[in-house]
Amino acid sequence: MSEKKYDLEDRTLEFAIDCRLYIGKLPKSISNIEDSKQLARASGSIGANYIEANESLSKKDFVYRLKISRKESKEAVYWLNILNRINPEFNLETEKLIKEGKELKLIFSSIIEKYKI
């Protein structure tokens, strides 16, 4: 089980880093800067809350933190979709990030479902 935790911690870290590298390539317009700030916050929060979930003291807290990670995954995808429409020249890279954000959301949903009473 700890190996799976590590894999998801690593995967969420990679997603946050990939989002930041993507942000660095975007043109510096006011909308890109503001939307990128939101993406950076959401993408980083996914892994941070997953790590918190793994350190939780109760099942309720664990599920709560996973729900936050799932919510932040959805939010990251939202900002990526906005940036994708504004910056179509980065479509291929953005689509890969959107796919990963959606996969993370599905993973968190699956774990949450397993812990439902």
PyMOL commands that place a pseudoatom at each C-alpha (Angstrom):
pseudoatom trace, name=CA, resn=MET, resi=1, chain=A, elem=C, hetatm=0, pos=[0.000, 0.000, 0.000]
pseudoatom trace, name=CA, resn=SER, resi=2, chain=A, elem=C, hetatm=0, pos=[2.793, 2.452, 0.798]
pseudoatom trace, name=CA, resn=GLU, resi=3, chain=A, elem=C, hetatm=0, pos=[4.170, 2.009, -2.721]
pseudoatom trace, name=CA, resn=LYS, resi=4, chain=A, elem=C, hetatm=0, pos=[0.835, 3.139, -4.165]
pseudoatom trace, name=CA, resn=LYS, resi=5, chain=A, elem=C, hetatm=0, pos=[0.832, 6.167, -1.862]
pseudoatom trace, name=CA, resn=TYR, resi=6, chain=A, elem=C, hetatm=0, pos=[4.299, 7.049, -3.071]
pseudoatom trace, name=CA, resn=ASP, resi=7, chain=A, elem=C, hetatm=0, pos=[3.258, 6.642, -6.702]
pseudoatom trace, name=CA, resn=LEU, resi=8, chain=A, elem=C, hetatm=0, pos=[0.301, 8.995, -6.302]
pseudoatom trace, name=CA, resn=GLU, resi=9, chain=A, elem=C, hetatm=0, pos=[2.352, 11.481, -4.285]
pseudoatom trace, name=CA, resn=ASP, resi=10, chain=A, elem=C, hetatm=0, pos=[4.957, 11.438, -7.041]
pseudoatom trace, name=CA, resn=ARG, resi=11, chain=A, elem=C, hetatm=0, pos=[2.314, 11.690, -9.755]
pseudoatom trace, name=CA, resn=THR, resi=12, chain=A, elem=C, hetatm=0, pos=[0.645, 14.710, -8.166]
pseudoatom trace, name=CA, resn=LEU, resi=13, chain=A, elem=C, hetatm=0, pos=[4.056, 16.342, -7.700]
pseudoatom trace, name=CA, resn=GLU, resi=14, chain=A, elem=C, hetatm=0, pos=[4.892, 15.769, -11.366]
pseudoatom trace, name=CA, resn=PHE, resi=15, chain=A, elem=C, hetatm=0, pos=[1.531, 17.231, -12.405]
pseudoatom trace, name=CA, resn=ALA, resi=16, chain=A, elem=C, hetatm=0, pos=[2.165, 20.404, -10.369]
pseudoatom trace, name=CA, resn=ILE, resi=17, chain=A, elem=C, hetatm=0, pos=[5.672, 20.752, -11.829]
pseudoatom trace, name=CA, resn=ASP, resi=18, chain=A, elem=C, hetatm=0, pos=[4.434, 20.099, -15.385]
pseudoatom trace, name=CA, resn=CYS, resi=19, chain=A, elem=C, hetatm=0, pos=[1.769, 22.780, -14.935]
pseudoatom trace, name=CA, resn=ARG, resi=20, chain=A, elem=C, hetatm=0, pos=[4.413, 25.263, -13.781]
pseudoatom trace, name=CA, resn=LEU, resi=21, chain=A, elem=C, hetatm=0, pos=[6.688, 24.446, -16.714]
pseudoatom trace, name=CA, resn=TYR, resi=22, chain=A, elem=C, hetatm=0, pos=[3.716, 24.910, -19.045]
pseudoatom trace, name=CA, resn=ILE, resi=23, chain=A, elem=C, hetatm=0, pos=[2.878, 28.255, -17.420]
pseudoatom trace, name=CA, resn=GLY, resi=24, chain=A, elem=C, hetatm=0, pos=[6.440, 29.428, -18.035]
pseudoatom trace, name=CA, resn=LYS, resi=25, chain=A, elem=C, hetatm=0, pos=[5.993, 28.947, -21.792]
pseudoatom trace, name=CA, resn=LEU, resi=26, chain=A, elem=C, hetatm=0, pos=[2.799, 30.990, -22.104]
pseudoatom trace, name=CA, resn=PRO, resi=27, chain=A, elem=C, hetatm=0, pos=[2.839, 34.557, -23.443]
pseudoatom trace, name=CA, resn=LYS, resi=28, chain=A, elem=C, hetatm=0, pos=[2.798, 37.150, -20.652]
pseudoatom trace, name=CA, resn=SER, resi=29, chain=A, elem=C, hetatm=0, pos=[-0.667, 38.666, -21.084]
pseudoatom trace, name=CA, resn=ILE, resi=30, chain=A, elem=C, hetatm=0, pos=[-2.811, 39.854, -18.180]
pseudoatom trace, name=CA, resn=SER, resi=31, chain=A, elem=C, hetatm=0, pos=[-5.309, 37.017, -18.632]
pseudoatom trace, name=CA, resn=ASN, resi=32, chain=A, elem=C, hetatm=0, pos=[-2.592, 34.354, -18.945]
pseudoatom trace, name=CA, resn=ILE, resi=33, chain=A, elem=C, hetatm=0, pos=[-0.868, 35.633, -15.819]
pseudoatom trace, name=CA, resn=GLU, resi=34, chain=A, elem=C, hetatm=0, pos=[-4.069, 35.653, -13.748]
pseudoatom trace, name=CA, resn=ASP, resi=35, chain=A, elem=C, hetatm=0, pos=[-5.318, 32.297, -15.036]
pseudoatom trace, name=CA, resn=SER, resi=36, chain=A, elem=C, hetatm=0, pos=[-1.855, 30.786, -14.557]
pseudoatom trace, name=CA, resn=LYS, resi=37, chain=A, elem=C, hetatm=0, pos=[-1.813, 31.872, -10.909]
pseudoatom trace, name=CA, resn=GLN, resi=38, chain=A, elem=C, hetatm=0, pos=[-5.056, 29.981, -10.383]
pseudoatom trace, name=CA, resn=LEU, resi=39, chain=A, elem=C, hetatm=0, pos=[-3.682, 26.924, -12.180]
pseudoatom trace, name=CA, resn=ALA, resi=40, chain=A, elem=C, hetatm=0, pos=[-0.487, 26.976, -10.107]
pseudoatom trace, name=CA, resn=ARG, resi=41, chain=A, elem=C, hetatm=0, pos=[-2.481, 27.121, -6.859]
pseudoatom trace, name=CA, resn=ALA, resi=42, chain=A, elem=C, hetatm=0, pos=[-4.922, 24.370, -7.842]
pseudoatom trace, name=CA, resn=SER, resi=43, chain=A, elem=C, hetatm=0, pos=[-2.296, 22.013, -9.268]
pseudoatom trace, name=CA, resn=GLY, resi=44, chain=A, elem=C, hetatm=0, pos=[-0.083, 22.350, -6.200]
pseudoatom trace, name=CA, resn=SER, resi=45, chain=A, elem=C, hetatm=0, pos=[-2.980, 21.891, -3.818]
pseudoatom trace, name=CA, resn=ILE, resi=46, chain=A, elem=C, hetatm=0, pos=[-3.813, 18.478, -5.282]
pseudoatom trace, name=CA, resn=GLY, resi=47, chain=A, elem=C, hetatm=0, pos=[-0.651, 16.824, -4.014]
pseudoatom trace, name=CA, resn=ALA, resi=48, chain=A, elem=C, hetatm=0, pos=[-0.421, 18.869, -0.830]
pseudoatom trace, name=CA, resn=ASN, resi=49, chain=A, elem=C, hetatm=0, pos=[-3.870, 17.715, 0.255]
pseudoatom trace, name=CA, resn=TYR, resi=50, chain=A, elem=C, hetatm=0, pos=[-3.123, 14.134, -0.747]
pseudoatom trace, name=CA, resn=ILE, resi=51, chain=A, elem=C, hetatm=0, pos=[-0.047, 14.187, 1.501]
pseudoatom trace, name=CA, resn=GLU, resi=52, chain=A, elem=C, hetatm=0, pos=[-2.223, 15.626, 4.295]
pseudoatom trace, name=CA, resn=ALA, resi=53, chain=A, elem=C, hetatm=0, pos=[-4.732, 12.822, 3.722]
pseudoatom trace, name=CA, resn=ASN, resi=54, chain=A, elem=C, hetatm=0, pos=[-2.013, 10.227, 4.206]
pseudoatom trace, name=CA, resn=GLU, resi=55, chain=A, elem=C, hetatm=0, pos=[-1.166, 11.815, 7.557]
pseudoatom trace, name=CA, resn=SER, resi=56, chain=A, elem=C, hetatm=0, pos=[-4.772, 12.145, 8.712]
pseudoatom trace, name=CA, resn=LEU, resi=57, chain=A, elem=C, hetatm=0, pos=[-5.826, 10.926, 12.127]
pseudoatom trace, name=CA, resn=SER, resi=58, chain=A, elem=C, hetatm=0, pos=[-9.256, 9.674, 11.140]
pseudoatom trace, name=CA, resn=LYS, resi=59, chain=A, elem=C, hetatm=0, pos=[-11.099, 8.131, 8.223]
pseudoatom trace, name=CA, resn=LYS, resi=60, chain=A, elem=C, hetatm=0, pos=[-13.325, 11.222, 8.068]
pseudoatom trace, name=CA, resn=ASP, resi=61, chain=A, elem=C, hetatm=0, pos=[-10.316, 13.543, 7.759]
pseudoatom trace, name=CA, resn=PHE, resi=62, chain=A, elem=C, hetatm=0, pos=[-8.727, 11.235, 5.170]
pseudoatom trace, name=CA, resn=VAL, resi=63, chain=A, elem=C, hetatm=0, pos=[-11.827, 11.335, 2.971]
pseudoatom trace, name=CA, resn=TYR, resi=64, chain=A, elem=C, hetatm=0, pos=[-12.199, 15.097, 3.480]
pseudoatom trace, name=CA, resn=ARG, resi=65, chain=A, elem=C, hetatm=0, pos=[-8.628, 15.736, 2.256]
pseudoatom trace, name=CA, resn=LEU, resi=66, chain=A, elem=C, hetatm=0, pos=[-9.159, 13.434, -0.720]
pseudoatom trace, name=CA, resn=LYS, resi=67, chain=A, elem=C, hetatm=0, pos=[-12.299, 15.376, -1.613]
pseudoatom trace, name=CA, resn=ILE, resi=68, chain=A, elem=C, hetatm=0, pos=[-10.251, 18.571, -1.585]
pseudoatom trace, name=CA, resn=SER, resi=69, chain=A, elem=C, hetatm=0, pos=[-7.671, 16.935, -3.875]
pseudoatom trace, name=CA, resn=ARG, resi=70, chain=A, elem=C, hetatm=0, pos=[-10.470, 15.868, -6.211]
pseudoatom trace, name=CA, resn=LYS, resi=71, chain=A, elem=C, hetatm=0, pos=[-11.958, 19.376, -6.173]
pseudoatom trace, name=CA, resn=GLU, resi=72, chain=A, elem=C, hetatm=0, pos=[-8.570, 20.924, -6.930]
pseudoatom trace, name=CA, resn=SER, resi=73, chain=A, elem=C, hetatm=0, pos=[-8.089, 18.458, -9.803]
pseudoatom trace, name=CA, resn=LYS, resi=74, chain=A, elem=C, hetatm=0, pos=[-11.357, 19.646, -11.315]
pseudoatom trace, name=CA, resn=GLU, resi=75, chain=A, elem=C, hetatm=0, pos=[-10.328, 23.262, -10.814]
pseudoatom trace, name=CA, resn=ALA, resi=76, chain=A, elem=C, hetatm=0, pos=[-6.934, 22.717, -12.451]
pseudoatom trace, name=CA, resn=VAL, resi=77, chain=A, elem=C, hetatm=0, pos=[-8.678, 21.209, -15.484]
pseudoatom trace, name=CA, resn=TYR, resi=78, chain=A, elem=C, hetatm=0, pos=[-10.997, 24.231, -15.593]
pseudoatom trace, name=CA, resn=TRP, resi=79, chain=A, elem=C, hetatm=0, pos=[-8.070, 26.688, -15.742]
pseudoatom trace, name=CA, resn=LEU, resi=80, chain=A, elem=C, hetatm=0, pos=[-6.271, 24.519, -18.287]
pseudoatom trace, name=CA, resn=ASN, resi=81, chain=A, elem=C, hetatm=0, pos=[-9.363, 24.587, -20.505]
pseudoatom trace, name=CA, resn=ILE, resi=82, chain=A, elem=C, hetatm=0, pos=[-9.461, 28.389, -20.327]
pseudoatom trace, name=CA, resn=LEU, resi=83, chain=A, elem=C, hetatm=0, pos=[-5.751, 28.659, -21.109]
pseudoatom trace, name=CA, resn=ASN, resi=84, chain=A, elem=C, hetatm=0, pos=[-6.182, 26.164, -23.947]
pseudoatom trace, name=CA, resn=ARG, resi=85, chain=A, elem=C, hetatm=0, pos=[-8.821, 28.298, -25.627]
pseudoatom trace, name=CA, resn=ILE, resi=86, chain=A, elem=C, hetatm=0, pos=[-6.806, 31.484, -25.244]
pseudoatom trace, name=CA, resn=ASN, resi=87, chain=A, elem=C, hetatm=0, pos=[-3.529, 29.873, -26.349]
pseudoatom trace, name=CA, resn=PRO, resi=88, chain=A, elem=C, hetatm=0, pos=[-4.408, 27.322, -29.058]
pseudoatom trace, name=CA, resn=GLU, resi=89, chain=A, elem=C, hetatm=0, pos=[-0.765, 27.132, -30.153]
pseudoatom trace, name=CA, resn=PHE, resi=90, chain=A, elem=C, hetatm=0, pos=[-0.100, 25.086, -26.985]
pseudoatom trace, name=CA, resn=ASN, resi=91, chain=A, elem=C, hetatm=0, pos=[-3.029, 22.731, -27.599]
pseudoatom trace, name=CA, resn=LEU, resi=92, chain=A, elem=C, hetatm=0, pos=[-1.041, 19.481, -27.622]
pseudoatom trace, name=CA, resn=GLU, resi=93, chain=A, elem=C, hetatm=0, pos=[0.720, 20.217, -24.336]
pseudoatom trace, name=CA, resn=THR, resi=94, chain=A, elem=C, hetatm=0, pos=[-2.436, 21.558, -22.716]
pseudoatom trace, name=CA, resn=GLU, resi=95, chain=A, elem=C, hetatm=0, pos=[-4.447, 18.505, -23.731]
pseudoatom trace, name=CA, resn=LYS, resi=96, chain=A, elem=C, hetatm=0, pos=[-1.890, 16.202, -22.061]
pseudoatom trace, name=CA, resn=LEU, resi=97, chain=A, elem=C, hetatm=0, pos=[-2.195, 18.196, -18.830]
pseudoatom trace, name=CA, resn=ILE, resi=98, chain=A, elem=C, hetatm=0, pos=[-6.002, 18.169, -19.044]
pseudoatom trace, name=CA, resn=LYS, resi=99, chain=A, elem=C, hetatm=0, pos=[-5.933, 14.391, -19.492]
pseudoatom trace, name=CA, resn=GLU, resi=100, chain=A, elem=C, hetatm=0, pos=[-3.711, 13.950, -16.434]
pseudoatom trace, name=CA, resn=GLY, resi=101, chain=A, elem=C, hetatm=0, pos=[-5.888, 16.291, -14.344]
pseudoatom trace, name=CA, resn=LYS, resi=102, chain=A, elem=C, hetatm=0, pos=[-8.975, 14.279, -15.267]
pseudoatom trace, name=CA, resn=GLU, resi=103, chain=A, elem=C, hetatm=0, pos=[-7.221, 11.002, -14.479]
pseudoatom trace, name=CA, resn=LEU, resi=104, chain=A, elem=C, hetatm=0, pos=[-6.210, 12.321, -11.046]
pseudoatom trace, name=CA, resn=LYS, resi=105, chain=A, elem=C, hetatm=0, pos=[-9.823, 13.312, -10.390]
pseudoatom trace, name=CA, resn=LEU, resi=106, chain=A, elem=C, hetatm=0, pos=[-10.979, 9.800, -11.294]
pseudoatom trace, name=CA, resn=ILE, resi=107, chain=A, elem=C, hetatm=0, pos=[-8.349, 8.226, -9.040]
pseudoatom trace, name=CA, resn=PHE, resi=108, chain=A, elem=C, hetatm=0, pos=[-9.422, 10.359, -6.084]
pseudoatom trace, name=CA, resn=SER, resi=109, chain=A, elem=C, hetatm=0, pos=[-13.081, 9.603, -6.800]
pseudoatom trace, name=CA, resn=SER, resi=110, chain=A, elem=C, hetatm=0, pos=[-12.324, 5.884, -6.793]
pseudoatom trace, name=CA, resn=ILE, resi=111, chain=A, elem=C, hetatm=0, pos=[-10.480, 6.052, -3.474]
pseudoatom trace, name=CA, resn=ILE, resi=112, chain=A, elem=C, hetatm=0, pos=[-13.264, 8.142, -1.922]
pseudoatom trace, name=CA, resn=GLU, resi=113, chain=A, elem=C, hetatm=0, pos=[-15.867, 5.627, -3.126]
pseudoatom trace, name=CA, resn=LYS, resi=114, chain=A, elem=C, hetatm=0, pos=[-13.982, 2.779, -1.431]
pseudoatom trace, name=CA, resn=TYR, resi=115, chain=A, elem=C, hetatm=0, pos=[-14.100, 4.612, 1.897]
pseudoatom trace, name=CA, resn=LYS, resi=116, chain=A, elem=C, hetatm=0, pos=[-17.803, 5.439, 1.871]
pseudoatom trace, name=CA, resn=ILE, resi=117, chain=A, elem=C, hetatm=0, pos=[-19.792, 3.989, 4.736]
for i in range(1, 117): cmd.bond("trace and resi %d" % i, "trace and resi %d" % (i + 1))
show_as sticks, trace
zoom trace
